[in-house]
């Protein structure tokens, strides 16, 4: 488990699930005192390598929705150019999962209901 230059440990996959469950518990407890529902959401990665490090079917139990960071599929770190946020796989893209459709499908297959997905788009 890791991303960018951040180190990670294998147990962090489940620790993230536990963290969200505890946040949800405390927000619900607070909401019971003032009769409010407090939203709990995350901005989540879309790369299949990152998604495999999240217990999707478990975390969604604690979340109101997941905001998919469905952009920056390509950028200055690459030798060739590509679309920033393609909706579907392009014929020129060697990586078949770097598109919005593949990202959404990964989350659906992981147990996240469609109504709990929000797709972030570049502008």
N, C-alpha and C positions, 0 to 999 in steps of 0.2 A: 504494500500500500504506500503510495507516495505520489507526489505531483510537483512539477517544477523542480525546484532545488530543495524542497522540504523532505526530510527523511520521514519514513513511516515504518510502522511495525505491523506484522500480520494481524495482531489482535485489534488494531485500530479500526478495521472493518466493522467488527461487532461493537467496539467502543462508541463509534459514531451513532449506531442504532440506539445504544443505551443512553447516550447524551440527549438525543432527540426525544426519547420516551420520557426522560426525566424533565426536560423542558416542557413537554406537553402536560405532564402531570402537574407541574407547578403553575402553569398558565391556567389550567382548568380549575385548580384550587383557588387561584386568585379570582377567576371569573365567577366562581360560586359565591364569593363574598360581595361582589359588586354587580352581579347579574349581567356580565358581558362575556362575549366569546373573543378570546385573543387569538389572532392568526399566528400560525407557525408555518413558515415556508422556507425553502432553500433555493439557492441558485446552484444548479447542478451541472456537472460536465456532461458532454455528449460523446466523447471518444469512447469506443468500445473498451479500450484498455483501462479507462478510468471507471466506467460503469460497472465493470466486473468487481471493483473494490467497494461496492455499495450493496447492502442488503435491501434491495428495492422493495420487495414484498413486505418487509418488516418496517422500514422507515415510513412508508406511506400511511401506516396505521396512526402515526403521530402527527402527520403533516396535513395541512389544509390543501396544499398543492405544491407542485415542483415546477420551478422556473428553469427551463432548459436553456443553457447558454449555447444556442444553436447558431453560432457565428465564429469567425476567426478559424475556419477550417484550413485556410491557407494564409500565408503571410510572408514577411521579409526573411524569415528563418529558412525558407526553401530556395532551391536553385531555380525552380520553374514557377510560373505564376498559376493561379487557380482562382476559382470563384470564392469569395469570402464566405458565402452562406448559400450553397446550391440546394435547391429543394430536393433534387434527385441526383443519382450518380450520373456524371457526365461521361461521354465516350473518351474524353482525354484524361480523366482522373484515374490513376493507377490504383488508388485506395478506394475500395467500394463502400466503405462505411463513413466517408467524410461528406455527409449530406444530411439534410434535415429529416428526410424520410427514414433513413437508417437509424438516426438518433431516436426518433419517436418509436420506431419498431422495437429497439432495444429495451426501452422503458416498458412498453406494453408487454413484451415477452417476459420481462422481469416481474410482472405482477402489479404494475401501476395502472389503475383505471384511466381511460382516456380523459374523463372529465376532471382529473386531477393533474393534468399536464398543461403548462403554459409554455409556448415557444417564444423565446427571445429572438428578436430579429435585429440586424444592424440598420443603422440609418445614417 
